[in-house]
């Protein structure tokens, strides 16, 4: 064998292929929309984790000696040094609005992750069973979910909470229920697209059980659309929870929840607009961050799109 052939076959001359997950993360971090979304989400996560250290006041305890609905007070903008700083002002119950916004970030993340996780588990199982078994069971499951999707999501959530009773836990359950059909459809479509492929048939021919084929051969192909839909679903869940709290059906007084803050101060929109502006801005930025990350993941994980390596 010549020296040239030895050089070609040398291990140093063979470059291993990059891990596909590493490539995906690299592309995601280069996606401009996802970059902005990850930055906003990072700020939200920091606020949620270090809420006690960031918030200057207790979000539940009224402040003594403070005037209700006082405007934002910042020393750099002319507020007297002898007066405490209230970056976003004082609400109608003499509580520091900035502290309540910070603690609201923690609750919003818990709402989004908890509801979507529940919806993914239940919806994913229903969609997997419907798509894999097919027949009358598929029709029964999917037609039942179609009935749920026929109702406007917010009205259905209000109806569920009205039956179960107002409260944050019941509101989260209602939001999870209205999200289940979405994830079931995503998983069912993935199962139907791959269950007759050659590698699935080969796994069956080798004696693999139906459960093994479903969960170890078919379901991994549903992870990509589930990740994208789950990211977008978190944004939708946070928005729905805020709407229910605004209507008095979600979080209860004095919980620092952004939708509840809007509901409490909805009559002050003209004389103290900052009390509805800052909670509304927090909701908008949070939903925007998850939507941007979801759009980035959809672009990165779509095999039909061409990306740079």
C-alpha positions in Angstrom: 0.0 0.0 0.0 1.5 3.4 -1.0 2.1 6.2 1.4 -0.7 8.2 -0.3 -3.2 5.4 0.4 -2.0 5.2 4.0 -2.5 8.9 4.4 -6.0 8.7 3.0 -7.0 5.9 5.4 -5.4 7.5 8.4 -7.8 8.2 11.3 -6.5 11.8 11.4 -7.7 12.3 7.9 -11.2 11.1 8.6 -13.5 13.8 10.1 -16.4 12.5 12.1 -19.8 13.9 11.2 -21.2 16.5 13.5 -23.9 15.5 15.9 -27.3 16.5 14.4 -28.4 17.9 17.7 -25.3 20.1 17.8 -26.0 21.3 14.3 -29.6 22.0 15.3 -28.6 24.1 18.4 -26.0 25.9 16.3 -28.6 26.9 13.7 -31.1 27.9 16.4 -28.6 30.3 18.0 -27.9 31.8 14.5 -31.7 32.3 13.9 -32.4 36.0 14.5 -35.9 35.6 15.7 -34.9 32.8 18.0 -32.1 34.9 19.4 -34.5 37.7 20.4 -36.9 35.1 21.8 -34.2 33.4 23.9 -32.9 36.7 25.2 -36.4 37.7 26.4 -37.0 34.2 27.8 -33.6 34.3 29.6 -34.6 37.6 31.3 -37.9 36.0 32.3 -36.2 33.0 33.8 -33.7 35.1 35.7 -36.6 37.1 37.2 -38.5 33.9 38.1 -35.5 32.3 39.8 -34.2 35.3 41.6 -37.5 37.0 42.3 -36.8 37.4 46.0 -33.4 39.1 45.3 -34.7 41.3 42.5 -38.0 42.5 43.9 -37.4 45.4 46.4 -40.7 44.8 48.3 -43.1 42.0 49.3 -45.6 41.6 46.4 -48.4 40.6 48.8 -48.0 43.2 51.6 -49.4 46.7 51.3 -46.9 49.5 51.9 -47.5 51.8 54.8 -47.5 55.5 54.2 -47.8 55.2 50.4 -50.5 56.8 48.3 -52.7 54.5 46.3 -51.9 54.5 42.5 -48.8 56.6 42.9 -46.9 57.1 39.6 -43.5 55.5 39.0 -40.8 57.1 41.1 -37.1 56.8 40.0 -34.3 58.8 41.6 -32.6 59.3 38.2 -35.7 61.0 36.9 -36.1 63.4 39.7 -37.6 61.4 42.5 -36.4 62.6 45.9 -33.7 60.5 47.5 -35.6 60.4 50.7 -38.6 58.6 49.0 -38.4 54.9 48.2 -38.1 54.0 44.5 -41.1 52.5 42.9 -40.0 51.7 39.3 -43.5 50.9 38.1 -45.6 52.8 40.7 -48.0 51.7 43.4 -51.2 49.8 42.7 -54.7 50.4 44.1 -53.8 48.4 47.2 -50.6 50.3 47.9 -48.4 47.4 46.8 -45.2 47.9 44.7 -46.1 47.0 41.1 -42.6 46.2 40.0 -42.3 43.5 42.7 -45.6 42.0 41.7 -44.5 42.0 38.0 -41.3 40.2 39.0 -43.0 37.5 41.0 -45.6 37.2 38.2 -42.9 35.9 35.9 -42.4 32.9 38.1 -46.1 32.1 38.2 -46.4 32.5 34.4 -43.6 30.1 33.7 -45.2 27.6 36.1 -48.6 28.0 34.4 -47.2 27.5 30.9 -44.9 24.5 31.6 -47.5 22.7 33.8 -50.4 23.0 31.4 -48.5 22.2 28.3 -46.8 19.2 30.0 -50.2 17.8 31.0 -51.6 18.4 27.5 -48.6 16.8 25.8 -48.8 13.6 27.9 -52.6 13.1 27.5 -52.8 14.4 24.0 -49.7 12.6 22.9 -51.0 9.2 24.2 -54.5 9.8 22.6 -52.9 10.7 19.2 -50.5 7.8 19.3 -53.2 5.3 20.1 -55.5 6.7 17.5 -53.0 6.8 14.7 -51.3 3.4 15.5 -54.5 1.3 16.0 -56.8 3.1 13.6 -60.3 1.9 12.8 -63.2 2.6 15.0 -61.0 3.6 18.0 -59.3 6.3 15.8 -62.7 7.6 14.8 -64.0 7.7 18.3 -60.9 9.5 19.8 -60.5 12.0 17.0 -64.3 12.8 16.6 -64.4 13.4 20.4 -61.5 15.8 20.2 -63.1 17.5 17.2 -66.1 18.3 19.4 -63.7 20.0 21.8 -62.1 22.0 19.0 -65.5 23.1 17.7 -65.9 25.4 20.7 -64.0 28.7 21.0 -61.1 27.9 23.3 -61.7 30.8 25.8 -65.4 30.1 26.0 -64.7 26.4 26.6 -62.2 27.2 29.3 -64.8 29.5 31.0 -67.4 26.8 30.9 -65.0 24.2 32.4 -64.0 26.7 35.2 -67.7 27.5 35.8 -68.3 23.8 36.4 -65.2 23.1 38.5 -65.3 26.4 40.4 -63.0 29.5 40.1 -59.3 29.1 41.1 -55.9 28.8 39.6 -55.7 25.0 39.7 -59.1 24.6 37.9 -58.0 27.3 35.4 -54.9 25.4 34.6 -56.9 22.2 34.2 -59.3 23.9 31.8 -56.4 25.4 29.7 -54.8 21.9 29.6 -58.0 20.3 28.4 -58.4 22.8 25.5 -54.8 22.2 24.5 -55.1 18.4 24.4 -56.7 18.1 20.9 -53.9 20.2 19.3 -51.1 17.8 20.5 -53.2 14.8 19.8 -53.5 15.8 16.1 -49.8 16.5 15.9 -48.8 13.1 17.2 -51.5 11.3 15.2 -50.2 12.9 12.0 -46.6 11.8 12.8 -47.7 8.3 13.6 -49.7 7.9 10.4 -46.7 9.2 8.3 -44.2 6.7 9.6 -46.0 3.6 10.8 -45.8 1.9 7.4 -42.2 2.8 6.6 -39.7 0.0 6.0 -37.8 0.3 9.3 -41.1 0.0 11.2 -42.0 -3.1 9.2 -38.6 -4.5 9.8 -38.9 -4.1 13.6 -42.2 -5.9 13.5 -40.6 -8.7 11.4 -37.9 -9.1 14.0 -40.5 -9.9 16.7 -40.9 -6.5 18.3 -44.1 -6.0 20.3 -46.7 -3.4 19.3 -45.8 -1.2 22.3 -42.1 -1.5 21.4 -42.7 -0.5 17.8 -45.0 2.4 18.9 -42.8 4.0 21.6 -39.3 3.1 20.4 -39.7 3.2 16.6 -42.6 5.5 15.8 -42.9 8.0 18.7 -39.4 9.5 18.4 -40.4 10.8 15.0 -43.2 12.9 16.7 -40.7 14.7 19.0 -39.8 17.4 16.5 -43.3 18.7 15.8 -44.1 18.3 19.5 -41.2 20.5 20.6 -42.3 23.2 18.2 -46.0 23.0 19.1 -45.2 22.8 22.8 -43.2 26.0 22.6 -46.1 27.8 20.9 -48.5 26.1 23.3 -46.8 27.6 26.4 -47.4 31.1 25.0 -51.1 30.2 24.3 -51.5 28.8 27.9 -50.0 31.9 29.5 -52.3 34.1 27.5 -55.4 32.0 28.3 -54.5 32.0 32.0 -54.2 35.8 32.0 -57.6 36.0 30.3 -59.2 33.8 32.9 -57.6 35.7 35.8 -58.7 39.0 34.2 -62.3 37.7 34.3 -61.9 36.6 37.9 -61.9 32.9 37.1 -58.2 32.2 37.6 -55.7 33.4 40.2 -57.3 34.8 43.3 -56.5 38.0 45.2 -53.7 38.8 46.2 -51.8 36.4 43.9 -49.2 38.3 41.8 -50.6 37.2 38.4 -50.4 39.5 35.4 -54.0 38.9 34.2 -55.3 39.5 37.7 -53.4 42.7 37.9 -55.1 43.9 34.7 -58.5 42.9 36.1 -58.0 44.7 39.4 -57.0 48.0 37.7 -59.1 47.9 34.5 -61.1 50.9 35.8 -57.9 52.9 36.2 -56.9 52.8 32.5 -57.4 56.5 32.1 -56.3 58.0 35.5 -53.5 55.5 36.1 -52.6 53.9 32.8 -49.3 52.5 34.0 -51.1 50.0 36.2 -52.4 48.2 33.1 -49.6 49.1 30.8 -46.8 47.2 32.7 -48.7 43.9 33.3 -49.9 44.0 29.7 -46.3 44.6 28.5 -45.1 41.7 30.6 -47.7 39.4 29.0 -46.9 40.6 25.5 -43.1 40.1 25.9 -43.5 36.7 27.4 -45.9 35.4 24.7 -43.6 37.0 22.1 -40.5 35.2 23.4 -42.1 31.8 23.2 -43.6 32.5 19.7 -40.2 33.7 18.4 -38.5 30.6 19.8 -41.2 28.4 18.3 -40.8 30.0 14.9 -37.1 29.5 15.1 -37.4 25.9 16.1 -39.9 25.3 13.2 -37.4 26.8 10.7 -34.5 24.9 12.1 -36.2 21.5 12.3 -38.0 21.7 9.0 -36.1 19.3 6.6 -37.5 21.1 3.6 -35.6 24.3 4.4 -31.9 24.6 3.6 -29.7 26.0 6.3 -26.0 26.7 6.5 -24.0 24.2 8.5 
